[in-house]
């Protein structure tokens, strides 16, 4: 009996207990309907969650009406949420599929907490796991991408991974339970559908048991992945710093390529980019590689890893305050780097805060000759990342202060000074200077 197999699988994988409340994701498709019916038949307390993404016109409303009827007939409390998926995808600059995924899982987690459910049960089955392995293999992946869908991911569980799609359909036919079919699943416009509709049938011609073979392989790899991930974890401790990867330490590892992949691939770097990063380890600093929201910068001794905020920092992440005082013999010039002191009479132009740029020059305090800002920052051993974050305070076209670092000698206070202007960094995140 299918119920017994699912019950044994739930117990074997320790997914949840009989007295746990289970939040079942219910699309109306065969797999989710079977999941709900199976759990109810085994005595579990279930509530259902349905997302209407409004992507398939009348079909979306049809699915919602179906799950309403099913839950009413089954005596199951149903929660429904409507999403403007297209607007969300446009705003986040992601695909419709990714938008729907983010929206539903964020809502599922919120709902789980509100309803005090122990787990979120999704209807992924054996065929989904096989398709995931092939999809990852086609795109390029490490060993973890070849493990298929795992039974548990935090509080998300998959009780049907022990069943095939054919077994699920046969079960629904046996209990005379109808379901709805998503018409997009019948189109080969999406990569996963191409695998399901075209690639797997071709592979079955070569090996009729190809799905079972792939699942067995993922099970074998799971043990190997346990040892692999343990080694990668130990290597991370040896090579990672808060700023990034110590290049010398990475190169001393037995398999630096694998370690680099496991660190960077989750940040959105593809295999080609990671290969290119590996090739720059012995080269000159300066290379920048962009992932999905992250970037890697080849510095002298480090691969700097940081979030890519270059498009967001149009305003300085601090606020400056200007105060003017009479200059007397009792006046003490502040010495800390967050404060700058200028001769007020030498300032006769408007001020501006901006990022430094190539070609900028200033006369560092205590010197008489001009120096390029880029050379100054290099001499001070600023990393590439630190250089990019350096702001300057200008009076007219002249740089008066590398903010937080050093003032310009042309604006210094001397024996002829009558009034001084003190500029202080007083807080983070502002877009103006108070006078």
Secondary structure, 3 states (H helix, E strand, C coil): CHHHHHHHHHHHHCCCCCCCEEEEECCCCHHHHHHHHHHHHCCCEEEEEEEECCCCCHHHHHHHHHHHHHHHHHCCEEEEEECCHHHHHHHHCCCHHHHHHHHHHHHHHHHHHHHCCCEEECCCCHHHHHHHHHHHHHHCCCHHHHCCCCCEECCEECCCCCCCHHHHHHHHHHCCCCCCCCHHHHCCCCHHHHHHHHHHHHHHHHCCCHHHHHHHHHHHHHHHHHHHHHHHHHHHHHHECCCEEEHHHHHCCCCHHHHHHHHHHHHCCCHHHHHHHHHCCCCCCCCEEECCCEEEEECCCEEEEEECCCCCCCCCEEEEEEEEEECCCCCCCCCCCCEEEEEHHHCCCCEEEEECCCCCEECECCCCCCEEHHHHHHHCCCCHHHHHCCEEEEECCEEEEECCCEEEHHHCCCCCCCEEEEEEEEEECECCEEC
